[in-house]
Amino acid sequence: MNKYQVTNTIDLSTSITKEVDQKAKKKLKKLRKEIGELQDTMYAEGKYAALICLQGMDTAGKDSLIREVFKQVNVRGVEVHSFKVPTEEELSHDYMWRHYIALPAKGKIGVFNRTHYENVLVTRVHPEFVLSENIPSIKSVEDLNNDFYNNRMEEINNFESFLVNSGTIVLKFFLNLSKEEQKNRLLRRLRLKQKNWKFSAGDLKERKLWGQYQFCYQELLNKTSKEHAPWFVIPADDKPTARLRVAEIILENLKKYNFKEPELPSKYKIHLNEYRSQLENE
């Protein structure tokens, strides 16, 4: 078992001095090339899809991680979806609908930047958001007790179990950022003109709810990390090291499936020399 995988005892370290890898950027270049090559074979085989789920507090580095880890994956082979506030159309369906329709096809890697777990994170910290879903049994926020969110987590477990049984490899990463490092990154957005566009006053409001979010993360990590769809807690105060660890885990897990390129059908194979001769003699 990978040391970052969630077990009964969760290590929520955000940064450990010995974890910082000074050669992380160089190592990542090699790994992302391997991930790209592996995805090519996965695409050719066409039996499996992979769903990479990324969660973390604001400024945890999800966007840049996606850019750096999947830089050498063929553009046809990776799809990224960022889930923000649900649209009117999305709210007219069940809460899992918008995630289900964004799932990767077989042969592809899908990346969820924020995921279906927002439905037991943001909506638990801000239960009033659930009222917009127009659930018949929910009349007010008082109806949104622990049982409601525990049921949702169990529904998510069942959803992921269905995906895995259907051929989707599910890997979930919590980029664990310290409150102090988040402060530094927000200040950087304010200090550097080219980063100003990333700043939102809403980030400061959510920062005040840090403790509530940490409680929700602990709950979901404990209740939704399964052997078939594990959570990995990645110390995220150092971005290059976090990217490297995620790439290592993705590669390690994808290799377990021994993807193989399909062989050319016999009706073509026996004529290979003839096809080659036709092309060479044009």
Sequence and secondary structure as in RCSB ss.txt:
>XXXX:A:sequence
MNKYQVTNTIDLSTSITKEVDQKAKKKLKKLRKEIGELQDTMYAEGKYAALICLQGMDTAGKDSLIREVFKQVNV
RGVEVHSFKVPTEEELSHDYMWRHYIALPAKGKIGVFNRTHYENVLVTRVHPEFVLSENIPSIKSVEDLNNDFYN
NRMEEINNFESFLVNSGTIVLKFFLNLSKEEQKNRLLRRLRLKQKNWKFSAGDLKERKLWGQYQFCYQELLNKTS
KEHAPWFVIPADDKPTARLRVAEIILENLKKYNFKEPELPSKYKIHLNEYRSQLENE
>XXXX:A:secstr
  TTB  SS    S  GGG  TTHHHHHHHHHHHHHHHHHHHHHH S EEEEEEEESTTSSHHHHHHHHTTTS G
GGEEEEE  S  HHHHTS TTHHHHTT   TT EEEEES GGGGGTHHHHSGGGGGGG  TT  SGGG  HHHHH
HHHHHHHHHHHHHHHTTEEEEEEEEE  HHHHHHHHHHHHHSGGGGGG  HHHHHHHTTHHHHHHHHHHHHHHH 
BTTB EEEEE SSHHHHHHHHHHHHHHHHHTT        HHHHTTHHHHHHHHHT 
